[in-house]
Amino acid sequence: MAFLKFNKSELVNLAYSLKREILCANKTGAYCNTSIITCNTRRYHGLLAVMLDRFGGDRFLLLSGVDESLIVDGKQFNLGIHCYGDIYEPRGHKYVVDFSADPVPQITCKVGEILFRKSIVLAQDRDQVLIKYELLESPTPVQLQLRPFLAFRNIHDLTHENPVADPTGKPVPNGESFCLYPHFPDLHLQLSDKHATFTAGPYWNKSITYSDEYRRGFDCREDLMVPGYFEARLKPGESLVLSASVTQEDPAGFKTRFSTFVQEAGEITSYRDQLRRCADTLITNHNNRRRINAGYSWLYTGLLRETLQALPGLTLYGLNDPAQFEEILDNLISDQQERLFMRTTQVEAPLCLVTCLQDYIEYGADPRKVWDQYGVIVRGVLESYLPGERAEVSMHPNGLLWAQKDGVALSWMNAYIDGRAVTERAGYQVETNAFWYNAVCFALEMEKQFGPRKNPFVDKWTGIRDLIKANYQPTFWNERFGCLADYVDNDGQHMEIRPNQIFAFAVPYSPVDEALAPSVLRIFDNELVTTRGLRTLSPRDSRYKAVYEGTQRDRDLAYHQGSTRPFLLRPYVEVSFKIKGPAFWKRAEWLIEGFYADLGKHGVGAFSELYDGDPPHEPHGAISSALSTAALLAVEYMLEKYKEE
């Protein structure tokens, strides 16, 4: 039985089904993403988007969709569905009677006595999507027509009718190949049936509307090229596979390849299985270079902060693969030299390298080998925060880091409205300085153990560590509020209740007294903790936004002003276990159960980037988030660790 399944009454309700999305991703960086009834609601939706090095490594949507029609006794039944303004046409969703998400997405339609199913597979080792069509039941044979909708554009853009597009197809075995614009790869559309035919008849299907983009106030209408249609005859019990690929394939192997993938995918039997599968899909191996995708469909691959914070969760706690941990980390260091050592707008991000290595050692890595391999990188990162090295952040005489660049948000809370930062947080940031102290302490400890006996680094940085320790708590702690300031500038402490202070207690080398933690946890429990992660701002604050909806401006105001973040659960649970011990186990388990209940929402089978701050905490943002997935894997790992106790 499928782990994630929907029924007819849910599927025919567009308000329900259009909010739920299919996501398939592979190692080349390609993806397939659409709604569960294959009606595209975002510009990012499509059956095949691929990463193209020739255009800077960004993703490009080649095949937006395929409309299926069944022809029986001269009558045509259109199974496709598109939105045109307020009108949906054709209305193929009325035929949908079943959807299941594992081991692969399957959509079953019923037209009279005909039972018809399509299943979607994204090849893991190449830029190829396979769609299998099965005539499960029918009193007579049927003619199946397939109309491809071609886009050939960046996933962030939209395309419109133009005289440059070339819809002319070139014959390939059992199909046609198309290339709308110069420098793009050919898209080979091939069928497993050698008797299938293609009829050319190009036209622009105009003004397709993406309802999610419309709702958010974005440009939402697009014209797509339909070059003609394929046609094949199916008898009851027969199947047909359509392949869309950037390389010409052998049609004789389509059915076998499809079946092999389904078998290799395996059955999902638990939430832990689903977490592991999501972890694997978030790791790409494009050009034999493994990197982490921050989130599908629109977030980028190889980002510094997201990779460092998600890497232990995905590769260690999820996949138990230390070799992959090191490979991804080495690639990241190679790719991110500028941000690690010279300049970045997320000033805490380079310091997260240390917490990433601490996780690796805690998981079982040899500390000496880790330091031999990465010590020079850590020392270089620390040196880059000394006065005169970085323009955006620098150590002050009190040992603390001051981050300021006019108009720029120099932390992970980096939303902008009309070019102005919503949460600039210029000054001493509570989490950045916690990571700073932790990194200095870690480097000193490693150098004392594994460095030379006479060590100038230890001599120099011991005094800096002591300065940070002496000034951190007096700078940030507020006795009246019973918690730490979010940041401190020339006007003093800014006491809005945000989750950033949890890192001061969660890092292995904490710059604050542990005795302060219970007070902070009480505030978190009362104001920030929800069943979908931690709020980014207390509801008691006048700037709090309960719902992440509306225009781009509305959503940017809510992005770090109330919406919850699942990734913040990890440090919160760590600190809670540290203070409360195994007695916190049931509470920790309860905190992650809600995410599993939501697997049928938003990205089906995936873990969302963020949620509304207020109940019922609807999911939003990227439908599959590396940070969220990694945090849940880390919490699961902690639950196992404390289970016996």
C-alpha positions in Angstrom: 0.0 0.0 0.0 1.3 3.5 -0.9 2.6 5.5 2.0 1.2 8.8 0.7 -2.2 8.5 -1.1 -5.2 10.6 -2.0 -8.7 9.8 -3.1 -11.1 11.1 -5.7 -13.1 13.5 -3.5 -9.9 15.3 -2.6 -8.4 15.3 -6.1 -11.3 16.8 -8.0 -11.4 19.7 -5.6 -9.0 22.2 -7.2 -8.6 24.3 -4.1 -7.2 21.2 -2.5 -5.2 19.5 -5.2 -3.5 22.5 -6.7 -1.8 23.2 -3.4 -0.1 19.8 -3.3 2.9 19.2 -5.5 4.9 16.4 -7.0 8.6 16.7 -6.7 11.2 14.4 -8.4 14.9 15.3 -8.3 18.0 13.6 -9.5 21.8 13.7 -9.2 22.4 15.7 -12.3 20.5 18.7 -10.8 17.4 18.1 -12.9 13.9 18.1 -11.5 10.3 17.4 -12.3 7.8 19.5 -10.3 4.1 20.1 -10.7 0.8 19.7 -8.9 -0.6 16.3 -8.1 -3.0 16.7 -11.0 -0.2 17.9 -13.3 -1.6 21.4 -13.6 1.3 23.9 -13.3 0.7 26.7 -10.8 4.2 28.2 -10.6 6.7 29.3 -13.1 9.0 26.7 -11.7 6.7 23.9 -12.5 7.4 21.5 -15.3 8.2 17.9 -16.3 11.8 18.4 -17.1 14.1 21.3 -15.8 17.8 20.7 -16.2 21.0 22.4 -15.1 22.9 23.9 -18.0 26.6 24.7 -17.6 26.6 26.6 -20.9 24.3 29.2 -19.3 26.2 29.5 -16.0 24.9 26.4 -14.3 21.4 27.7 -13.6 18.3 25.5 -14.2 16.3 25.7 -17.4 12.8 24.4 -18.1 12.6 22.5 -21.3 9.4 20.5 -21.1 6.6 22.3 -19.3 4.0 19.6 -19.6 2.2 17.0 -21.8 -1.5 16.9 -22.4 -3.0 13.5 -22.8 -6.2 12.7 -24.8 -8.0 9.4 -25.1 -9.9 8.9 -28.4 -12.6 6.2 -28.2 -15.2 5.6 -31.0 -14.5 9.1 -32.4 -14.9 10.8 -29.1 -12.0 12.7 -27.6 -11.5 12.9 -23.8 -8.9 15.5 -22.8 -7.1 14.6 -19.6 -4.9 17.7 -19.4 -5.7 20.8 -17.3 -4.5 24.4 -17.7 -5.5 27.7 -16.1 -6.4 30.7 -18.3 -7.2 33.6 -16.0 -10.2 32.3 -14.0 -10.9 29.5 -16.4 -9.6 25.9 -16.3 -9.5 24.2 -19.7 -9.5 21.4 -20.4 -10.8 20.1 -17.1 -9.0 16.8 -17.0 -9.0 16.7 -13.2 -12.7 15.6 -13.3 -11.5 12.2 -14.5 -8.8 11.7 -11.8 -9.8 9.0 -9.3 -6.6 8.2 -7.5 -3.1 9.5 -6.7 -0.2 7.9 -4.9 3.3 9.4 -4.3 5.4 6.3 -3.8 7.5 4.6 -4.9 6.8 7.0 -7.8 4.0 9.5 -8.5 1.0 7.7 -10.1 -2.2 9.4 -11.3 -5.2 7.2 -12.2 -8.1 8.5 -14.4 -11.5 6.9 -15.1 -13.4 7.8 -18.3 -16.6 5.7 -18.4 -15.4 2.1 -18.4 -11.8 3.1 -19.2 -9.3 3.0 -16.4 -6.0 4.8 -17.4 -2.9 5.5 -15.3 0.2 7.5 -15.8 3.4 7.3 -13.7 6.3 9.6 -13.7 10.0 8.8 -13.1 13.0 11.0 -13.3 16.2 9.1 -14.2 18.8 9.5 -11.5 21.9 9.5 -13.7 20.8 11.7 -16.7 18.6 14.5 -17.7 15.6 12.3 -18.6 12.0 12.0 -17.5 10.0 8.9 -18.2 6.2 8.9 -18.3 4.5 5.5 -18.4 0.9 5.3 -19.7 -1.1 2.2 -18.9 -4.5 1.2 -20.2 -5.6 -0.8 -17.1 -9.2 -1.5 -18.2 -11.2 -0.8 -21.4 -13.9 -2.5 -23.4 -12.0 -1.5 -26.6 -8.6 -0.3 -27.7 -8.0 3.5 -27.5 -6.0 6.0 -29.4 -3.7 8.0 -27.1 -2.6 11.5 -28.2 0.2 13.3 -26.4 0.8 17.1 -26.9 4.1 18.4 -25.5 4.3 22.0 -24.2 7.8 23.3 -24.7 9.3 26.2 -22.7 13.1 26.4 -23.2 13.7 29.1 -20.7 15.2 29.9 -17.3 13.1 28.5 -14.4 12.9 32.1 -12.9 11.5 33.6 -16.2 8.5 33.3 -18.4 8.3 33.0 -22.2 6.0 34.5 -24.7 5.2 34.1 -28.4 8.1 35.3 -30.5 9.4 34.9 -34.1 12.7 33.4 -33.0 11.4 30.1 -31.6 11.9 27.2 -34.1 9.3 24.5 -33.6 10.6 22.3 -36.3 11.2 18.7 -35.2 13.9 16.4 -36.3 13.2 12.7 -36.6 14.8 10.4 -34.0 14.0 6.7 -33.3 10.3 6.5 -32.3 10.0 10.3 -32.0 11.2 13.8 -32.7 13.8 16.2 -31.2 13.2 19.9 -30.7 15.4 22.9 -30.0 13.4 26.2 -29.9 16.5 28.5 -29.5 20.2 28.4 -30.4 22.7 27.1 -27.9 20.0 25.1 -26.0 20.3 21.3 -26.0 17.9 19.3 -28.1 15.0 17.8 -26.3 14.4 14.3 -27.6 10.8 13.1 -27.2 10.6 9.4 -27.9 8.1 6.6 -27.3 8.6 3.0 -26.6 6.1 2.1 -29.4 7.8 2.0 -32.8 4.4 2.3 -34.4 3.7 5.6 -32.8 3.4 8.6 -35.1 4.1 12.3 -34.8 1.9 14.9 -36.6 3.5 18.4 -36.9 1.2 21.4 -36.3 3.0 24.0 -34.2 1.1 26.7 -32.4 1.5 28.9 -29.3 -0.8 28.0 -26.5 -1.2 31.5 -25.1 -1.9 33.1 -21.7 -1.5 30.0 -19.5 -1.8 31.4 -16.0 0.1 30.3 -13.0 -2.3 30.7 -10.1 0.3 30.8 -7.4 2.3 33.6 -9.2 -1.0 35.5 -9.7 -1.9 35.2 -6.0 1.5 36.7 -5.1 1.3 39.6 -7.5 4.0 38.4 -9.9 4.0 38.2 -13.7 1.9 35.0 -14.1 1.0 34.5 -17.8 3.0 32.5 -20.3 2.8 31.3 -23.9 4.1 27.8 -24.6 5.0 26.2 -27.9 3.0 23.0 -28.9 4.9 21.6 -31.9 2.3 19.0 -32.7 1.2 15.7 -31.2 2.2 12.0 -30.9 -0.3 9.3 -31.4 -0.3 5.6 -30.4 -2.8 2.8 -30.1 -3.2 1.0 -26.8 -5.1 -2.2 -26.1 -6.4 -3.1 -22.7 -3.5 -4.2 -20.4 -0.9 -2.5 -22.7 1.5 0.3 -21.7 3.5 3.0 -23.4 6.5 5.0 -22.1 7.3 8.5 -23.2 10.9 9.7 -22.7 12.0 13.3 -22.7 15.7 13.6 -22.6 18.6 15.9 -23.7 20.2 12.9 -25.3 18.9 10.5 -27.9 17.9 7.3 -26.2 17.2 3.7 -27.2 13.4 3.3 -27.0 13.7 -0.4 -26.6 15.0 0.1 -23.1 12.4 2.5 -21.8 10.1 0.1 -20.1 12.9 -1.8 -18.5 14.6 1.4 -17.3 11.3 2.6 -15.8 10.7 -0.7 -14.0 14.2 -0.8 -12.7 13.9 2.7 -11.2 10.6 1.8 -9.5 12.2 -1.3 -8.0 15.4 0.6 -6.9 13.3 3.3 -5.4 11.9 0.8 -2.9 8.8 1.1 -0.7 8.5 3.8 1.9 7.3 2.2 5.1 8.2 4.9 7.7 8.7 8.6 8.2 12.4 7.9 8.7 12.5 6.3 5.3 10.9 9.4 3.8 13.4 11.7 5.6 16.3 9.7 4.2 14.9 9.8 0.7 14.5 13.5 0.9 18.0 13.9 2.1 19.3 11.9 -0.9 17.3 14.0 -3.4 18.8 17.2 -2.0 22.3 16.1 -2.8 23.3 16.6 -6.5 26.3 15.1 -8.3 26.4 17.4 -11.3 29.7 16.8 -13.3 30.8 14.4 -10.6 30.8 17.2 -8.1 28.6 16.6 -5.1 26.8 19.7 -3.6 23.7 20.4 -1.6 20.7 22.0 -3.1 19.2 24.5 -0.5 15.7 23.7 -1.7 13.4 22.8 -4.6 12.4 24.2 -6.9 13.9 27.7 -6.9 16.7 27.8 -4.2 20.3 27.4 -5.3 22.9 24.7 -5.1 26.1 25.0 -3.2 25.2 28.0 -0.9 27.6 28.4 2.0 25.4 28.8 5.0 22.7 26.3 3.9 25.3 23.7 3.1 27.3 24.0 6.3 24.2 23.8 8.4 22.5 21.0 6.5 25.5 18.9 5.7 25.7 16.9 9.0 22.0 16.2 9.0 21.8 15.0 5.4 25.0 13.0 5.1 25.7 11.8 8.6 22.4 11.5 10.5 20.4 10.8 7.4 22.6 8.7 5.1 25.4 7.6 7.5 28.0 8.5 4.8 31.1 10.3 6.2 32.9 10.0 2.8 30.1 12.0 1.2 30.2 14.6 4.1 33.9 15.2 3.3 33.4 15.3 -0.4 30.7 17.9 -0.2 32.6 20.0 2.3 35.7 19.9 0.2 33.8 21.1 -2.8 32.1 23.8 -0.8 35.5 25.1 0.5 36.8 25.1 -3.1 33.8 27.0 -4.4 33.4 29.5 -1.6 36.8 31.0 -1.1 35.6 34.6 -1.3 32.8 34.2 1.2 35.0 32.2 3.6 37.9 34.5 3.7 37.0 37.9 2.2 33.4 39.1 2.1 29.9 37.8 2.6 26.5 39.2 3.5 25.8 36.4 5.9 28.6 37.1 8.4 27.9 34.1 10.6 28.1 31.7 7.7 31.9 31.1 7.5 31.9 30.4 11.3 29.4 27.6 10.8 32.3 25.6 9.3 33.4 25.0 12.8 30.0 23.7 14.1 29.9 21.5 11.0 33.3 20.0 11.9 32.2 19.6 15.5 29.3 17.6 14.4 31.6 15.4 12.3 33.9 14.7 15.3 30.9 14.1 17.6 29.6 11.6 15.0 32.9 9.6 15.3 35.5 11.3 13.0 39.1 11.3 14.3 39.8 14.8 15.7 43.4 14.8 14.6 42.6 13.8 11.1 39.8 16.5 10.9 42.2 19.2 12.2 45.0 18.1 9.9 42.6 18.3 7.0 40.7 21.5 7.9 42.7 23.3 10.5 44.4 25.7 8.0 40.9 26.6 6.7 39.5 27.3 10.2 42.5 29.4 11.1 42.2 31.4 7.9 38.5 32.0 8.5 39.3 33.3 12.0 42.0 35.6 10.8 39.6 37.1 8.2 37.5 38.6 11.1 40.4 40.6 12.5 40.4 44.4 12.0 41.1 45.5 8.5 40.3 42.2 6.8 36.6 42.4 6.0 34.6 45.5 5.1 31.3 44.2 6.4 32.4 42.7 9.8 35.3 43.1 12.1 36.5 42.3 15.6 36.2 45.3 18.0 38.7 45.9 20.9 36.3 44.1 23.2 36.7 40.9 21.2 33.2 40.9 19.8 32.3 41.1 16.1 30.6 44.2 14.8 28.7 43.7 11.6 27.5 46.8 9.6 27.1 47.8 6.0 24.5 50.5 5.4 21.3 49.1 4.1 22.5 45.5 4.0 21.1 42.7 6.2 24.3 40.9 7.3 22.8 37.8 8.7 20.5 34.9 7.6 17.5 37.3 8.3 18.0 39.0 5.0 14.7 39.9 3.4 14.4 43.2 1.5 11.5 45.5 0.6 12.0 48.1 -2.1 15.8 47.7 -1.6 15.7 48.2 2.1 16.5 45.5 4.6 13.5 44.4 6.8 15.8 43.2 9.6 19.2 44.9 9.2 20.5 44.0 12.7 23.6 46.2 12.4 26.0 45.9 15.3 26.8 43.0 17.6 24.6 40.1 16.6 23.9 37.5 19.3 24.3 34.4 17.1 27.3 35.6 15.1 29.3 36.3 18.3 28.3 32.9 19.7 29.6 31.2 16.6 32.7 33.4 16.8 33.5 32.4 20.4 32.8 28.7 19.7 35.1 28.8 16.6 37.9 30.4 18.5 37.6 28.0 21.4 37.5 25.0 19.0 40.6 26.2 17.1 42.5 26.7 20.3 41.6 23.3 21.7 42.7 21.6 18.4 45.9 23.5 18.3 46.7 22.7 21.9 46.2 19.0 21.2 47.6 18.7 17.7 49.6 21.8 16.9 53.3 22.5 17.6 54.5 22.8 21.2 55.5 26.5 20.7 52.5 27.8 19.0 52.1 31.5 18.0 48.4 30.8 17.2 47.6 29.7 20.7 49.5 32.7 22.2 47.7 35.2 20.0 44.1 33.7 20.2 44.0 32.8 23.9 43.7 36.5 24.7 41.0 37.0 22.1 39.0 34.1 23.5 39.2 35.5 27.0 38.1 39.0 25.7 35.0 37.5 24.0 34.1 35.5 27.1 34.5 38.5 29.3 32.3 40.7 27.2 29.7 38.5 25.6 27.3 38.0 28.5 27.5 41.5 29.9 26.8 42.8 26.4 23.8 40.7 25.5 22.2 39.5 28.8 19.2 41.5 30.0 18.2 40.7 33.6 14.9 42.4 33.4 13.8 40.4 30.3 15.5 37.2 31.4 17.1 36.6 28.0 19.7 37.8 25.6 19.4 40.8 23.2 19.0 39.9 19.6 21.6 42.5 18.7 23.3 45.5 20.3 24.2 48.7 18.5 25.1 52.2 19.5 21.6 52.7 20.9 22.0 49.7 23.2 20.3 46.3 23.4 17.5 45.4 21.0 15.3 43.1 23.0 12.8 41.9 20.4 12.3 38.2 21.1 13.8 36.2 18.2 15.3 32.7 18.1 18.8 33.7 17.3 19.9 33.7 21.0 19.3 29.9 21.1 22.7 29.4 19.4 24.5 31.0 22.3 23.5 27.9 24.4 23.6 25.3 21.6 27.2 25.7 20.4 29.6 23.3 22.1 31.6 26.2 23.6 29.0 28.5 25.0 29.9 32.1 25.9 27.1 32.3 28.5 26.5 30.6 31.8 24.4 27.5 31.5 22.3 28.7 34.5 20.7 31.3 32.2 19.3 28.7 29.9 16.1 27.8 31.8 15.0 31.4 31.7 15.5 31.6 28.0 13.8 28.3 27.4 10.7 29.5 29.3 10.5 32.5 27.0 10.9 30.4 24.0 8.3 28.0 25.1 5.8 30.8 25.8 6.5 32.9 22.7 8.4 31.1 19.9 8.0 27.3 20.0 5.3 25.9 17.8 4.5 22.4 16.4 6.2 23.5 13.1 9.4 25.0 14.4 10.4 28.3 16.0 8.8 31.6 15.2 11.2 34.2 13.9 9.6 36.9 16.1 7.4 36.8 19.2 3.6 37.4 18.6 3.8 40.0 21.3 5.8 42.2 19.0 3.9 44.8 17.0 5.8 43.8 13.8 4.7 40.1 14.1 3.1 38.7 10.9 1.0 35.6 11.6 0.6 34.4 8.1 3.1 34.1 5.2 0.7 35.1 2.4 -0.2 37.9 0.0 2.0 40.0 -2.2 5.8 39.9 -2.3 5.9 42.8 0.2 3.5 41.0 2.6 5.5 37.8 2.5 8.9 39.6 2.9 7.5 41.3 6.0 6.5 37.9 7.4 9.6 36.0 6.3 11.6 36.8 9.4 8.9 38.6 11.4 6.8 35.6 12.5 6.9 32.7 10.1 8.4 29.6 11.7 11.5 27.8 10.7 11.9 24.1 11.2 15.7 24.3 11.1 15.6 26.1 14.4 14.2 23.1 16.1 17.6 21.4 16.2 19.4 24.0 18.4 16.3 24.3 20.6 16.0 20.5 21.1 19.8 20.3 21.8 19.6 22.9 24.5 16.4 21.4 26.0 18.0 18.0 26.2 21.1 19.6 27.7 19.1 21.3 30.5 16.2 18.8 31.0 17.9 15.6 30.1 15.8 12.5 28.9 12.7 14.0 30.5 12.5 16.1 27.4 12.2 13.1 25.1 8.4 13.0 24.8 8.2 16.7 24.1 10.9 16.4 21.4 9.0 13.6 19.7 5.8 15.7 19.8 7.6 18.6 18.2 8.4 16.7 15.0 5.2 14.7 14.7 3.4 17.6 13.0 5.8 17.6 10.1 5.0 14.0 9.3 1.3 14.9 9.5 1.9 17.5 6.8 3.6 15.2 4.3 0.4 15.3 2.2 0.5 19.1 2.0 2.6 21.5 -0.1 5.4 19.2 -1.4 4.0 15.7 -1.1 6.5 13.6 0.8 8.8 16.6 1.4 9.6 19.0 4.2 8.9 22.7 3.7 11.1 25.6 4.3 8.8 27.6 6.6 5.3 27.7 8.1 2.8 30.3 9.2 3.5 31.6 12.7 -0.1 31.1 13.8 -2.1 27.8 13.8 -2.9 25.8 11.7 0.7 26.6 10.6 0.3 26.1 6.9 3.5 25.3 5.0 5.2 27.7 2.6 8.4 28.5 0.8 10.5 25.9 -0.9 8.6 22.6 -0.9 11.7 20.6 -0.1 14.2 22.3 2.2 17.7 21.1 3.0 17.7 22.9 6.3 14.3 21.6 7.4 15.1 18.0 6.3 18.5 18.1 8.0 17.1 19.5 11.3 14.5 16.8 11.5 17.1 14.1 10.8 19.3 15.6 13.6 16.3 15.6 16.0 15.5 12.0 15.1 19.2 11.2 15.8 18.9 12.8 19.2 15.7 10.9 20.0 17.5 7.7 19.3 20.5 8.8 21.4 18.3 9.5 24.4 15.8 6.7 23.9 17.5 4.2 26.2 17.9 6.8 28.9 
